[in-house]
Amino acid sequence: MTAKVLSAGDYIASKCTKCKDTTGHTIVAMVGGKVIKVECNTCGSIHNYRDASSKKVAAAKKTSSTGSSKPRTTKAERAWEELQQNLRPEEAIPYNMNTPMREEMLIRHPTFGLGLVLNCIRPNKMEVHFQSGIKLLRCKID
């Protein structure tokens, strides 16, 4: 059996970029026996030919050359670990917008958890360093 030689005007199945599905297409342009451009018979869009049978293969994740399976930590997480060594969680006060705050206070927020007040910004804001990063919260300044 011989394979049919394709030419411009022939029908072919291709993945349509507009329909997001494999549909029937008409060949519009070829270069040396290779299909380059097609027109979708469903929506009429003209685009590059995408072989319907080929599927993208997910690239394998690269592993470090050291072979350690330890997950990477962000800069904020490393800073929090260093900061936490000097903190006493039992001295933390519950966060309340109406409680007077000052720098170096330890607070416990219902969503963000344990945090250290870094900076008080007049008239009613403060920067607090939590495990997830630095947050700007409303407060009453002491």
C-alpha positions in Angstrom: 0.0 0.0 0.0 1.2 3.5 -0.7 0.6 6.5 1.4 -1.3 9.4 -0.2 0.8 12.4 -1.0 -0.7 15.5 0.5 -1.0 18.8 -1.4 -2.6 22.2 -0.9 -6.4 21.9 -0.8 -6.4 18.4 0.7 -8.2 17.7 4.0 -6.3 16.8 7.2 -6.9 16.6 10.9 -5.2 19.2 13.0 -5.4 20.8 16.4 -7.2 24.1 16.0 -5.9 27.0 18.1 -9.3 28.7 18.2 -11.6 25.7 18.7 -9.1 24.1 21.1 -9.9 20.7 19.6 -8.8 18.4 16.9 -11.0 19.2 13.8 -11.0 18.8 10.1 -8.8 21.3 8.2 -7.9 22.3 4.7 -4.2 22.6 3.8 -3.4 26.1 2.8 0.4 26.1 2.5 3.1 23.5 2.2 6.9 23.6 2.0 8.6 20.6 0.4 5.9 18.1 1.2 5.5 19.4 4.8 2.2 20.9 5.8 2.8 24.5 7.2 -0.6 26.3 7.3 -4.1 25.0 7.5 -7.6 26.5 7.6 -10.1 25.1 10.1 -13.3 23.8 8.5 -15.3 24.5 11.6 -14.4 28.1 12.6 -12.5 29.3 9.5 -9.3 30.4 11.3 -6.0 30.0 9.5 -3.0 28.9 11.6 0.1 26.8 11.7 -0.4 23.1 11.3 -0.4 21.2 14.6 -0.3 17.4 14.2 -3.4 15.9 15.9 -1.6 12.8 16.9 1.3 14.4 18.7 0.9 15.2 22.4 3.1 17.4 24.6 5.2 15.5 27.1 5.7 17.1 30.4 9.4 17.9 31.0 10.9 16.0 33.9 11.7 18.1 37.0 15.4 18.8 37.4 16.9 17.6 40.7 19.9 19.2 42.3 23.2 17.6 41.8 23.6 17.2 45.6 20.7 14.7 45.6 19.1 16.2 48.7 15.3 16.0 48.9 15.1 18.9 51.2 12.6 21.5 49.9 13.8 25.0 49.1 12.9 27.8 51.6 12.1 31.3 50.6 14.0 34.3 51.9 11.0 35.3 54.1 11.0 31.8 55.7 14.7 31.9 56.4 14.4 35.3 58.0 11.5 34.1 60.1 13.5 31.1 61.3 16.4 33.3 62.4 14.0 35.7 64.1 12.0 33.0 65.9 15.0 31.8 67.8 14.8 35.0 70.0 11.0 35.1 70.4 8.9 34.0 73.4 5.5 33.0 72.0 4.0 32.8 75.5 4.5 36.6 75.8 2.5 37.4 72.6 -0.6 39.6 72.9 -3.7 39.0 70.8 -3.9 41.3 67.8 -6.6 44.0 68.1 -6.8 47.2 66.1 -7.6 49.2 69.2 -4.7 47.9 71.3 -1.8 50.4 71.5 1.3 49.0 69.7 5.0 49.8 69.6 8.0 48.4 67.8 9.4 45.0 69.0 6.1 43.9 70.4 5.1 40.3 69.8 1.5 39.7 68.7 -0.7 36.8 67.8 -2.9 37.4 64.7 -5.9 35.1 64.2 -5.0 34.5 60.5 -1.2 35.1 60.2 -0.2 33.6 63.6 2.8 34.8 65.6 4.3 38.1 64.5 6.8 40.8 65.5 6.0 44.5 65.1 8.9 45.9 63.0 7.8 49.5 62.4 4.9 51.8 63.5 3.8 54.2 60.8 1.8 57.2 61.9 -1.2 57.7 62.2 -2.5 54.1 62.4 -0.4 51.4 60.6 2.3 49.0 61.5 4.6 46.6 59.7 4.5 43.1 61.2 6.9 40.2 60.3 5.0 36.9 60.2 6.2 33.5 59.0 4.5 34.2 55.6 6.2 37.6 55.3 5.8 41.2 56.2 2.2 42.5 56.5 0.9 46.0 56.9 -1.8 46.1 59.6 -4.0 48.7 61.2 -3.3 49.6 64.8 -3.4 52.3 67.5 0.1 53.6 68.0 1.4 53.9 71.6 
